[in-house]
Amino acid sequence: MSGKPPDLTVDIGPLKLKNPVLTASGTFGYGQEFNDLVDPAMLGGIVVKGLSLRPRPGNPPPRIVETPCGMLNAIGLANVGLEAFLKEKVPWLQKLHTLVVVNIYGNSIDEYGAVAAGLRGVDVVDAVEVNISCPNVKDGGMAFGTDPDITARVTEEVLKNCDKPVFVKLSPNVTDIVSIARAAESAGAHAVSLINTLTGMSIDIERRVPTLGNISGGLSGPAIRPVALYMVYQVVRSVGIPVIGGGGIMDYRDALEFLIAGARAIQVGTANFVKPRVSLEIIDGLRKYCRDRGIAEIEEIIGTLNT
Ligand SMILES: Cc1cc2nc3c(=O)[nH]c(=O)nc-3n(C[C@H](O)[C@H](O)[C@H](O)COP(=O)(O)O)c2cc1C
């Protein structure tokens, strides 16, 4: 083949990504924390920490514990809130020259809409990712993302208030993720991303107390990869909108599994804590995989699983 490097660009609805590698929400901050190690301009994009209308302190410590092949976190969606985000983080994000996705959440459907409305006209924000994994206080504490009707209502509310493409981020803590993905699609979502963390706990056997201050937390890392991959596989076959896949991706081989299953882009989360430059290594690995096999465009790989 010619010396031309493989084309890694992918489309997610109306967005064009330089390559299919995004950093996952909550694991890469606003890019600031990784600035000396990773040039965000090299990435397909970054998904910033979950943003709420008002600042949130998060859960009591301890908030993170290691588990076999992964970690449990109960950060509790701590964040600066919309006002400080616009004042303090947006000027920083403007310098990054990368695609910026803002992950949002609310305690009510109206609050989701209000956060989306607050981002209207903010040029640096390329897309909004709606985290529907948090508890819906008004409807009895069940997460928004466990009910197809509520998923659709949240999606509609965000779309009504938003001037960007909307991704809905699905929770794996459900019986049938396909019905939730279809609800998001029917409500007009431009893409779905999956998976968020799986709920779990761990116990300190000396003190006989939960290790996490919040009792339960979200499991992430390689332990969840097979679950995530199967959910992505199922959702890809069931919806027409783009699917962004992730969960336990540690290297380019893991990323390829998700792309072959049909994800059009991938998110790297926990791996950033282990190896801050991992997302760049994944991009290099994808490029080499394509080059070594004479594949001119990464698009040629997406959704090519033989079953
Ligand atoms: C410390 C931490 C914080 C996270 N914060 C968020 C968040 O604010 N919003 C969200 O939608 N997902 C959040 N996540 C979930 C990740 O974005 C990702 O979906 C999940 O960890 C699975 O991917 P991984 O196994 O590659 O980490 C968080 C995960 C971790 C580990």
The ligand as an ORCA input file, in Angstrom:
! r2SCAN-3c Opt
* xyz 0 1
  C     -13.867      8.312     39.018
  C     -14.946      8.209     37.983
  C     -15.826      9.276     37.781
  C     -16.846      9.186     36.822
  N     -17.686     10.258     36.625
  C     -18.660     10.168     35.671
  C     -19.519     11.280     35.416
  O     -19.390     12.357     35.993
  N     -20.511     11.110     34.489
  C     -20.661      9.936     33.774
  O     -21.558      9.835     32.934
  N     -19.832      8.894     33.968
  C     -18.847      8.983     34.908
  N     -17.998      7.912     35.100
  C     -18.152      6.696     34.266
  C     -17.115      6.684     33.138
  O     -17.265      7.799     32.288
  C     -17.230      5.374     32.315
  O     -18.496      5.348     31.676
  C     -17.094      4.128     33.171
  O     -16.077      4.311     34.155
  C     -16.776      2.864     32.353
  O     -15.595      3.002     31.612
  P     -14.133      2.534     32.139
  O     -14.273      1.121     32.613
  O     -13.244      2.686     30.960
  O     -13.770      3.453     33.267
  C     -16.987      7.996     36.063
  C     -16.086      6.914     36.265
  C     -15.084      7.006     37.201
  C     -14.145      5.844     37.386
*
